Amino acid sequence: MTDAELGEVIVEFVRNGPYVKCSAVHTASGVEVSAIGPAAEPRAVERVAVAKLKRALSQR
């Protein structure tokens, strides 16, 4: 699944000390996933969350 096929995704970051939680929600289906990682690398955590979302959608 490419980014163009994915459609609209809402991404939210919540920092908790040295960690950040990134939640990604697919707006068309309501599927939500999250990933946790170091707060110093929020974009890397976002990439993991979006990859998890793509996998979750492909298994539906």
Contact map, one row per residue, 1 for C-alpha under 8 A:
111011000000000000000000000000000000000000000000000001000100
111111000000000000000000000000000000000000000000000000000000
111111100000000000000000000000000000000000000000000000000000
011111100000000000000000000000000000000000000000000000000000
111111100000000000000000000000000000000000000000000000000000
111111111000000000000000010000000000000000000000000001000000
001111111000000000000000010100000000000000000000000000000000
000001111100000000000000011100000000000000000000000000000000
000001111110000000000001111000000000000000000000000000000000
000000011111000000000001111000000000000000000000000000000000
000000001111100000000111100000000000000000000100000000000000
000000000111110000000111000000000000000000000000000000000000
000000000011111000011110000000000000000001000000000000000000
000000000001111100011100000000000000000000000000000000000000
000000000000111111111000000000000000001000000000000000000000
000000000000011111111000000000000000000000000000000000000000
000000000000001111110000000000000000001000000000000000000000
000000000000001111110000000000000000011100000000000000000000
000000000000001111111000000000000001111000000000000000000000
000000000000111111111100000000000001111001001000000000000000
000000000000111100111110000000000111100000001000000000000000
000000000011110000011111000000000111000001001100100000000000
000000000011100000001111100000011110000000000100100000000000
000000001111000000000111110000011100000000000100110010000000
000000001110000000000011111001111000000000000000000010000000
000001111100000000000001111111110000000000000000000010000000
000000011100000000000000111111100000000000000000000000000000
000000110000000000000000011111000000000000000000000000000000
000000000000000000000000011111100000000000000000000000000000
000000000000000000000000111111110000000000000000000000000000
000000000000000000000000111011111000000000000000000010011000
000000000000000000000011110001111100000000000000000010000000
000000000000000000000011100000111110000000000000100110000000
000000000000000000001111000000011111000000000000100100000000
000000000000000000001110000000001111100000001101100000000000
000000000000000000111100000000000111110000001000000000000000
000000000000000000111000000000000011111011001000000000000000
000000000000000001110000000000000001111111001000000000000000
000000000000001011110000000000000000111111000000000000000000
000000000000000001000000000000000000011111000000000000000000
000000000000000000000000000000000000111111111000000000000000
000000000000100000010100000000000000111111111100000000000000
000000000000000000000000000000000000000011111110000000000000
000000000000000000000000000000000000000011111111000000000000
000000000000000000011100000000000011110011111111100000000000
000000000010000000000111000000000010000001111111110000000000
000000000000000000000000000000000000000000111111111000000000
000000000000000000000000000000000010000000011111111100000000
000000000000000000000111000000001110000000001111111110000000
000000000000000000000001000000000000000000000111111111000000
000000000000000000000000000000000000000000000011111111100000
000000000000000000000000000000001100000000000001111111110000
000000000000000000000001110000111000000000000000111111111000
100001000000000000000000000000000000000000000000011111111100
000000000000000000000000000000000000000000000000001111111110
000000000000000000000000000000100000000000000000000111111111
000000000000000000000000000000100000000000000000000011111111
100000000000000000000000000000000000000000000000000001111111
000000000000000000000000000000000000000000000000000000111111
000000000000000000000000000000000000000000000000000000011111
